[in-house]
Amino acid sequence: MKIIVLVKQVPDTWGERKLDLATGQLDRGATDAVVDEIDERALEVALTYQDAHDAEVVVLSMGPAAAKDTLRKSLAMGADSALHVLDDGLSGADTTTTAAVLAAAITKAGFDLVIAGNEATDGRGGVVPAMVAERLGVPALTFMNSVEITESSVSGERGNEYGTMTVHAALPAVISITEGLPEARFPNFKGIMKAKKKPLEVWTLADLADAQSAPLSVVLATAERPGRTAGTKIVDEGNAGVELAEFLAAGRLI
């Protein structure tokens, strides 16, 4: 079985995030870059299956040159090889473009199962896995809290507003997982050394057939959100109730 895991390099969630007002994009240099934690869990699902079965695990990332570090860490964790889609034309890509490019890369690589995190922590869109599945023409099982993989199918549970739903699909398929899945293993020294010799292939848009590069959504303008102003403070000196009522009435709240 060939499993492709989608991984993304994102700004550290514990760091300060800033928007580049000139480009309308996230300023990725404002804080440290890390592997998205939910993608590490997705990789753990693949590696856990590989521990007990014959499987090839490939990590795929679309991102700038620095995303190579994300792929190297994934290789150190246990992935067999890595694919990096790197092209200046993809800077600022929206979710539609991202899904199209990832699907083109997955098609070229070949796959039985694609595993992704349910949403990236830098965008919180949560739509790319399903969009990739649509492009590939395969089933999408999204927001999975548990996963069971066999040679011919994938199944598991996901929560909804009414309780828990059990879902199942024949392979090939795309799944996205939540934080309900186990945390990822840490790369050990042996894994780190082996990662340096594992294949890491770089593809550009020219290497991908029918890959859409032009975003369908365009940011026309960005502006910094105004800072908060001090509110009105009412000190109780015996008439606070009256002052509060007057304040609410002035704002047409009562």
N, C-alpha and C positions, 0 to 999 in steps of 0.2 A: 504494500500500500504506500502511496505517496501522499504525504500530508504537507500542505503549505500553510504556514502560520504568518499572518500579517502582523508586523511590528512597526511601531512608530516612535520616533524620537520627539519628545515633548519637553517644554520647560518644566523644571522641577516644581511640583505642586506646592512645596514648602517655600519657594522663593517668590519674589515680587514679580508680578506680570504687568507688562506695559504694552500699550498699543502705539505703534508707529503712526503718528498722525499724518505723515507725508505719504505713506503707502497704504494706510488703512489695514495693515497686517500686524499680527502679533510680533512684537520685538523679541526675537528668539535669542538675542544676545544679552538681554537684560538679566538673565539668571542662568544657572547651570542647566545643561540639557541631560536628560535621562531617558532610559527606556520606559515607555508608558507601563505603569504597574499592571494594568489590566491585560496588556499584551504579554507580559511575562507569565501571567496565569494561563493565558491561551497556549503559550509554548509549553507550559507544564502539563497541560492536558495531552498534548501531542507526545511529549517525552514519556509520560506515564504509560501511554499505550505502547510506545516503542520499547519500553523496558520489558514488556511481556510478549511482544509480537514482532514479526518481521515488518519493519516500516522504515521508510526514508522520510526524514523531517527536513523541510526546506523553509528558511525564513525569508520573507519578502518585505522590502520597505521601499517606499517612494519618498524621497526627501533630499536635502542638500548634502554636500560632501561630508559634513559632520555626522550624518546618519550612519556612516561606516562604523563608528564606535558602537552604535546600538546593535548592529549586525554582528560585530565581533563578540560582544558580550553574549548574544544569543547563541553563537557558535560555542562559546566557552561553557554555556549551560548544557550543551549537548546536541544542538542542531547539527545536521550533517553538512549542510552547505547554505549559502546565502545568495540572494539576488537583490541588487540595488538599482532601482530606476532613478537615474540622476540626469536631469536636463534643466538648463536655465529656463526653458520655456514653460516649466511647470511651477515656477514661483508664483505663489498666490492662488494656486489651483483651488477651485471650489469642490464640493462633494461629488458633483456629477462628473467632473473631469477626473478627480481622484479615482472614482469607481471605474471609469472607463479605462484608465491607464493600468490600474491593478488587474482588471479582468483580462486585458490584452497580455499582460505579463504572465498571468496564471495560465492562460490558454497556451502560450508559447512554451511554458515550462512543463505543462501536463500535470494532472492532479487527480486524486480520488476524493480528497476531503480538504476543505479550506476552513481554518479555525481563526477567529478574530475576537478581539475584545468587543464588548457591546457598544462602547463609545470612547473616543479619545478624550483625555482630560483637558486638552487645549481647545477643543471645539465644541464638545458635548452635543454633536449632531445625532449620533446613534443611528445613522441611515446607511452608511457606506457598506456594511456587510450585506444587507438586503439588496442594495443597488448592484453590488458585484455579482450576487447570485442571479439577478435578473439579466445582467449582461451575459453571464455564462449559460443561462438557460437551465439552471439546476435548482432544486429546492433550497429554501432558506429556513433554518431553524434558529430563531434569534432569542436573545436574552435568556440563555439556558442557565439554570441554577445547578444542574447535574448533567453529566454526559456519559453515555455508554456507546462505545464504538465496536462494531464487529467488522468482519471482512467485507460485508455487503451492505451495511446499514449504519445509521447513527440515530440515537434516541436519547431522551432525557426529559427533564421537567423544567417548566418555567412558571413563574407566578403571574397571576393577573388579579384584577380587582375582586374576583369572586373566590379565589383560592389557588389551586395548583393545577396546571394543565400538563398532561403527558403528550409528547410529540415524537414523531418518528418519520424518517425519510430513508429511501434507498440511496446508496452512493452512485454517482458523485453528488456532493452537496456542499453547502456553506453553512457553518454555524457560528454564532457569536455567543460569548459566555459572559457571565456577571461575576461579581466578587464572591458569589456563593461557592465558586470553585476554589480548590486549595491554592495557597501561596506558592510561588515559584521556588525551586531549589536554588541554592547559591552555587556559582561556579567555583570549583576548587582549583588548586594550582595546576594539576594535571590537565584539567579542561582548558584552562587559560593558555597553557603551552600548546596544546593540540589545536586550539582555535587559530593559531597563527599559520597553520599549514592547511587548514580546511579551505575549500573553494569559496571565493567571494567574487561573483561575476557582476559587472556593471553594464547596464543597458541604458540606452538613450531612447528618445521617442522614435528615432530612425530605425531602431531595432524591433519596434513593436508595430505590427500591422493593425491598421484601423484604430489606432489609439487617438482619442480626442484630446487635443491640447488646449484649445481655446475655451476659457471658462464661460458658462452660460449665464452666470451672475457676476455683475461688476459693481464694485463699491464706488459710488460717485463722489462722496465727500465724507470726511470724518471730523469730529470735533471733540475736544475734551469735555467731559461732564463737569458742569459747574460745581464748585465746592459747596458744602452745606453751610447755611447761615445759622447764626445763633437763634434759638427759639425764644418765645416770650416766657419769662419766669414770673410766676405768681407766688408771692410770699404771703402766707396766712397770718394776717394781723387782725383777725376778727371779721374781715369782710371778703375772704378769699372766694367764698361761694358766689357772691355777687360779681366779683371780677371775672371769675371763670365763666359765668353765664354770659356776661357782656362780651367776653372774648369769643365764645362760641357763636353768639348771635352776630358779631361783626363778620365772622367768617361764613355766615349763613349755614352753620352746622346744626343749629336748632331753630 
